[in-house]
């Protein structure tokens, strides 16, 4: 019924702070020209997409004064009647 609980030795945790490996990781390989060019091209594509969406979307965000003035006149005429 009852499970026997094993004690956990925490000595290895205390020793982990002092442990230093004598194995050094291999040096990182430098990116080739093709990989660097590809990453630049990807970054340029992302930036161009963001700029293009702003250029295309800005006219939709601006308020046209002539249309808003006509809308105000139309509402005034409908209220006068």
C-alpha positions as CSV (number, residue, x, y, z in Angstrom):
1,X,0.0,0.0,0.0
2,X,2.6,2.5,1.1
3,X,5.4,3.3,-1.3
4,X,8.9,3.3,0.1
5,X,10.4,6.7,-0.5
6,X,14.1,6.6,-1.4
7,X,16.3,9.3,0.0
8,X,17.8,11.4,-2.7
9,X,21.5,12.1,-2.4
10,X,22.0,15.8,-2.9
11,X,25.8,15.6,-2.7
12,X,26.0,15.5,-6.5
13,X,24.2,18.8,-6.8
14,X,26.7,20.5,-4.5
15,X,29.6,19.0,-6.5
16,X,28.1,20.2,-9.8
17,X,29.0,23.8,-9.0
18,X,32.7,22.9,-8.6
19,X,32.9,20.5,-11.6
20,X,34.8,21.8,-14.6
21,X,35.0,19.8,-17.8
22,X,38.3,19.5,-19.5
23,X,36.6,18.9,-22.8
24,X,36.3,22.1,-24.9
25,X,33.5,22.4,-27.4
26,X,34.5,22.5,-31.1
27,X,34.8,26.0,-32.5
28,X,31.8,27.4,-34.3
29,X,31.9,27.2,-38.1
30,X,31.8,30.5,-39.9
31,X,28.8,31.0,-42.2
32,X,29.5,30.6,-45.8
33,X,29.0,33.5,-48.3
34,X,25.8,31.8,-49.5
35,X,24.4,31.5,-46.0
36,X,25.2,35.2,-45.2
37,X,23.7,36.3,-48.5
38,X,20.6,34.2,-47.8
39,X,20.2,35.8,-44.4
40,X,20.6,39.3,-45.8
41,X,18.1,38.5,-48.5
42,X,15.6,37.2,-46.0
43,X,16.0,40.3,-43.8
44,X,15.7,42.6,-46.8
45,X,12.5,40.8,-47.9
46,X,10.9,41.2,-44.4
47,X,11.8,44.9,-44.3
48,X,10.5,45.5,-47.8
49,X,7.3,43.7,-47.0
50,X,6.8,45.9,-43.9
51,X,7.5,49.1,-45.8
52,X,5.3,48.0,-48.7
53,X,2.4,47.3,-46.4
54,X,2.8,50.7,-44.8
55,X,2.9,52.4,-48.2
56,X,-0.2,50.6,-49.5
57,X,-2.0,50.9,-46.2
58,X,-1.4,54.6,-45.5
59,X,-4.0,55.9,-48.0
60,X,-6.7,53.8,-46.3
61,X,-5.8,55.3,-42.9
62,X,-6.0,59.0,-44.1
63,X,-9.3,60.9,-43.8
64,X,-10.3,62.5,-47.0
65,X,-11.5,66.1,-46.2
66,X,-13.8,66.4,-49.2
67,X,-15.7,63.3,-48.4
68,X,-16.0,64.1,-44.7
69,X,-17.3,67.6,-45.6
70,X,-19.9,66.2,-48.0
71,X,-21.0,63.7,-45.2
72,X,-21.4,66.6,-42.8
73,X,-23.4,68.6,-45.3
74,X,-25.6,65.6,-46.1
75,X,-26.3,65.1,-42.4
76,X,-27.2,68.7,-41.9
77,X,-29.6,68.6,-44.8
78,X,-31.3,65.5,-43.5
79,X,-31.6,67.2,-40.1
80,X,-33.2,70.3,-41.6
81,X,-36.0,68.4,-43.2
